[in-house]
Amino acid sequence: HALRTLGLSPLRMREGDEHVDAIVVGGGLAGLTAALTVLDRGGRVVLIEKESFIGGNSQWASSGINGVIKTSFDQNADSEEAYTDDCEKSSYGNGNGAADLDPETVEHIPTLTSRAGQTIEWLRRRVGADLSLLSQLGGHSYARTYRPTEGMAGSSLVFSLKGKCEEYADSGRFKVVKKARVSDIITDADGHVAGVRWVPSDGTKGGGEINSRNVLLATGGYSNDRHGDDALLTKYAPQLTKFATTNTKGTTGDGHKLAFKLGAGAVDMQRVQVHPTGFINPDDESADTKTLAAELLRGAGGILLTRSGARFANELGTRDYVSARMQEEDPSKLDFVLLLNEKAASEANKHVPLYMKKNLLKKFDSLPQLTGWMAARGSIDELVLSSTLQRYNADAQNGRDAFNKTFFPNAPFDVSGPFYAGRVTPVVHYTMGGVKVDNTGRVLRPDGSQIVGLYAAGEIIGGVHGKNRLGGNALTECAVFGRLVGEDVVVDSSTPTTTTTMTASAPVQQPTKSEFKDVSAIELAKHASADDCWVALYGQVYDFTDFLEDHPAGAEAILKYGGTDGTAIFEAVHSRNMLDDFEPIG
């Protein structure tokens, strides 16, 4: 686990009082960014995460993080004004205009766009984040979305930030409590925040209180909050509960409910984004949770086809526009094809191998092979598909098509192949609405007054995206507002030395080099069960048995490679230095 780096077993907390400068609720990008900012200012932070792992939904974001950095390349015509304009156009919702948008719906767009570039620079400088690749996503006028050369953007950023925060652990200034759910926010007689109460999220006995004048809610959205009397998705967008989601099981609006309980205002809670491309897994077509087909695939030149082989939309249009066209085109099945050529697949050289390993994308060497695969689910012949591709190539050469598409990355398609294709469907992806905050993340009541000491950052807040979020702005929102909150929290230099109420068992004894085993392929293959799971990575063997239940993607994602070499799939998702959290056994 992450805490193995520190030589400690997972931390637990006993009943008792502890005063810290900030309590961060939620361990995704927003929470970690705020935590590190407070720590760098000399503060003490406790981070509470209800899951058994750090990262939240942030770690699944793969297309990148947005920001205007004029020096990224020569003659960069992009500007903060252009970025703001793109955000505002997207916020209208499917080109409807701004007439029916309340000002508070988009009041934080200028903050987002003006702080985005400098926040990316901070992530590079302070965190060491690799954000060297640049691409243009749908709805953007210019290339302004940055991602790493290794692994995925979200997981790379989360890992880097977590590592920097953990450097403060030895001094006692940074502590993590996992599998813990905040049940109440404590307030004083004046209604100011005074701390939190928490309970174990796995239903076991225990819990405690932590005292602080600052609590940050960074708990994400409510896209998976479908069940129970207080289910937010069911309450505010019941028409969307029929769709699968890309969100983790923990995305249940916990922070929203805590804030509303204290009288916080709400903004646009009915605004929930349906992303057009969630993969349909051929091994589990009806799964309630689906893997997102990253925006980058269409940004690199992927096109969308009906089951009969026709294009029906500008693939680089905003998410709500593309999703709406899909629902109009095939309302009963919602089963479409995402198609890439060789050049597009090469540009998405981290995503495509990962999706192929997961059996979500397939490679077809020829048009007849692709046609045969598509014919299993629709009425199509090779001539129709060939005609569609030839028309697309001609439109690309002319610079505009019938759907008003004017940017055709990695065109033309070689009609003879090869192709990369997968099945996609609309999925509930993101909640634009949320808790009312000011431009530094301070939580506000409906009348605009502040709930003193309560902050929110990331997907939980409203007022940033309007009716539709622009691709890549999720990570941007988390990092920008995490920084703003971290800068605004008052760090009390007179805070007394922390009375430790966290306990850990004896340090975990790590094997010395002399204890490492020479593990043969035959021996490795014997360890492929949930009770005994070894995986070879980069020529070394790791025992992941104890980590299976903590793995964010679920135990099965590791178990399928148990007893084998998992290097290829690992490096498609992660950067190699993530293994610093684990000790090899051979």
C-alpha positions, -999 to +999 in steps of 0.1 A: +000+000+000+010+036-001+018+036+036+043+008+031+067+034+019+065+048+054+070+014+070+036+015+087+005-005+085-027+015+077-034+041+103-063+040+127-077+067+150-089+063+186-114+085+204-097+117+214-090+152+204-065+164+178-062+199+165-049+205+130-049+234+106-071+216+080-092+185+077-094+173+041-124+150+034-116+131+002-084+119-013-087+128-050-068+155-069-086+185-052-080+171-017-044+163-023-037+196-040-052+215-011-034+193+015+001+199-001-005+236-004-014+238+033+016+216+043+040+238+023+027+268+042+037+251+075+003+237+084-009+204+098-034+183+078-054+152+084-069+136+052-100+114+056-109+090+028-139+066+030-124+042+005-095+019+011-074+037-014-064+073-022-073+088-056-111+090-060-124+094-095-095+117-103-072+088-109-094+076-138-093+109-157-070+102-187-074+128-214-055+155-195-057+188-177-064+222-194-046+255-192-033+283-213+005+283-213+017+307-241+052+294-240+042+258-248+051+262-284+061+290-309+033+312-322+007+298-297-024+318-306-044+306-275-054+330-248-072+330-215-099+349-232-103+322-259-104+295-231-130+314-212-151+318-244-149+280-251-160+273-215-189+297-217-201+283-251-199+248-236-218+259-205-248+270-226-256+233-233-258+220-268-255+254-284-287+268-267-272+301-257-268+318-223-302+333-220-316+308-195-284+305-174-283+322-140-251+342-134-241+319-105-242+289-129-209+301-145-195+327-121-163+308-115-153+303-152-129+333-151-113+320-119-108+286-136-093+299-168-071+326-153-056+302-127-053+271-149-020+277-166-001+287-134-016+257-116-002+234-143+032+251-139+030+246-101+022+209-107+053+206-129+076+226-106+065+216-071+051+181-077+074+170-106+044+161-127+051+151-163+026+171-184+046+173-216+021+161-242-004+185-256-036+179-275-069+195-286-101+181-272-137+185-284-151+219-278-117+236-276-106+262-301-069+254-295-046+227-281-045+233-244-049+199-228-017+184-212-010+148-203+020+127-193+042+106-216+037+076-192+005+064-177-027+084-175-031+120-164-052+115-134-034+086-118+000+103-125-010+135-108-026+117-078+004+096-073+028+125-075+008+146-051+004+118-026+041+112-026+048+149-018+023+150+010+037+118+025+071+135+028+055+154+057+043+122+075+074+116+096+070+149+112+034+142+121+022+171+101+003+149+075-018+119+085-042+098+065-073+079+078-087+055+052-120+035+053-134+064+074-166+083+067-173+118+081-207+116+098-209+152+110-192+185+108-189+200+143-197+237+147-193+260+177-219+283+193-215+308+165-220+283+137-183+283+128-166+250+119-148+233+148-140+198+134-155+166+123-169+133+136-161+102+117-170+065+117-154+035+100-169+032+065-168-006+065-194-008+093-170-018+121-170-002+155-149+028+162-146+064+151-136+097+167-134+134+165-108+157+150-107+194+159-100+221+133-113+255+123-110+245+086-127+216+069-124+210+031-150+189+014-134+173-017-157+143-020-165+145-057-199+143-072-231+121-069-232+102-103-235+069-085-259+080-058-290+060-070-303+042-039-319+053-007-342+081+004-314+107+002-300+096-032-291+128-050-290+115-086-325+100-081-338+133-066-323+158-091-320+138-124-342+107-121-343+104-159-306+095-159-307+066-135-313+043-165-277+050-178-246+032-166-219+054-150-181+058-152-179+067-115-166+046-086-191+031-061-181+058-036-194+087-057-225+092-036-225+129-028-214+126+008-199+161+009-230+177-006-251+162+022-228+173+049-227+209+035-265+211+029-270+199+065-252+230+077-273+252+054-251+255+024-266+268-008-270+246-039-262+255-075-276+236-106-280+202-088-301+190-118-271+195-142-256+161-147-234+153-177-239+123-199-206+115-216-211+101-251-185+074-250-185+047-224-172+014-236-196-015-239-176-045-226-184-075-248-178-097-217-204-078-196-226-056-218-251-047-191-225-036-165-237-006-144-202+008-143-184+013-176-149+023-187-147+057-202-135+059-238-114+090-232-121+122-250-086+120-264-096+092-288-119+116-306-095+144-302-069+123-320-092+116-349-116+089-338-150+090-355-184+078-344-206+055-365-241+040-362-245+002-363-253+007-400-220+025-407-231+062-409-216+092-392-242+114-374-224+141-355-193+163-352-172+141-330-154+172-316-186+188-305-194+193-269-203+162-248-240+171-244-243+177-282-228+144-291-248+125-264-280+141-276-273+131-312-267+095-301-300+094-282-318+108-313-301+084-337-305+051-318-327+056-288-335+019-282-301+003-284-276+033-279-250+010-294-224+028-315-189+023-330-158+044-322-134+040-350-097+051-352-072+048-380-035+039-375-024+075-370-050+083-344-041+051-325-005+061-326-013+095-311-033+078-283-004+054-277-012+049-240-049+046-242-053+023-272-030-005-258-048-003-225-082-006-240-071-034-263-058-053-232-092-049-216-109-062-248-127-029-253-109-020-286-101-044-313-077-041-343-089-050-378-064-053-406-089-048-434-123-032-442-139-067-447-129-077-412-143-045-397-175-049-416-179-084-405-175-074-368-201-046-372-225-068-391-231-089-359-251-060-345-264-040-374-274-040-411-242-030-429-222-039-459-187-031-470-197-006-497-217+016-472-188+017-448-163+024-475-185+052-488-187+067-453-149+068-449-144+082-484-169+110-477-151+118-444-118+120-463-132+143-489-148+165-462-114+166-444-097+178-475-124+205-480-121+216-444-158+212-434-185+185-433-223+184-430-220+185-392-199+217-393-168+199-383-137+219-393-108+201-376-100+166-388-070+153-369-050+125-384-072+124-415-075+108-440-086+072-432-069+045-453-100+027-465-080-005-468-071-004-431-059-011-404-086+001-380-092+001-343-128-001-332-149-005-301-185-002-290-196+028-271-227+042-254-237+073-234-229+071-197-235+093-166-201+109-161-201+141-141-222+164-120-219+200-129-240+213-101-231+213-065-224+233-034-224+271-036-189+286-030-171+319-036-141+322-058-117+309-031-138+278-024-154+291+008-189+275+012-218+299+012-254+299+023-281+307-002-280+343+009-243+345+002-231+345+038-202+323+046-202+291+067-170+301+084-143+275+082-161+253+056-145+249+021-153+228-010-132+221-041-135+198-071-166+182-085-186+190-054-188+227-062-213+244-085-209+275-106-180+264-129-195+244-158-231+256-164-251+230-183-221+211-198-185+206-187-158+211-213-135+180-217-103+182-195-118+208-171-125+182-144-088+179-134-084+216-139-112+224-115-098+201-089-063+215-091-072+252-094-097+252-065-076+229-044-048+254-047-071+283-039-085+266-008-050+256+004-038+292+000-069+307+019-068+284+049-054+302+079-024+283+092-021+289+129+016+290+137+008+289+174-010+255+171+003+233+199+021+201+191-004+176+179-017+151+205-015+120+185-046+099+185-036+078+155-021+044+161-002+020+140+011-014+147+048-023+146+067-014+114+063-038+086+094-058+082+105-056+046+127-083+031+163-076+027+180-083-007+193-116+007+157-127+014+146-121-022+136-152-040+146-164-075+111-170-088+107-191-119+078-189-143+065-222-130+066-210-094+050-177-103+021-195-120+012-212-087+003-179-071-028-168-091-057-168-066-074-143-044-056-158-014-022-158-030-016-134-059+018-127-073+025-106-104+057-100-123+065-064-132+096-052-149+116-083-141+106-084-104+078-102-086+054-085-062+029-101-038-003-081-042-025-104-021-031-079+006-037-051-019-064-068-039-093-054-019-077-019-019-072-017-056-093+012-070-103-008-101-112-039-080-095-071-072-103-087-106-081-061-124-051-076-107-062-112-104-065-116-141-027-112-143-020-132-112+008-157-117+019-140-149+038-109-162+016-079-160+042-053-172+024-044-204-010-036-188+007-018-158+027+006-179-004+014-201-021+028-170+006+038-145+041+053-144+068+030-132+075+049-101+042+040-086+059+007-077+078+027-051+049+020-028+056-018-029+085-040-021+094-068-045+097-103-031+118-117-059 
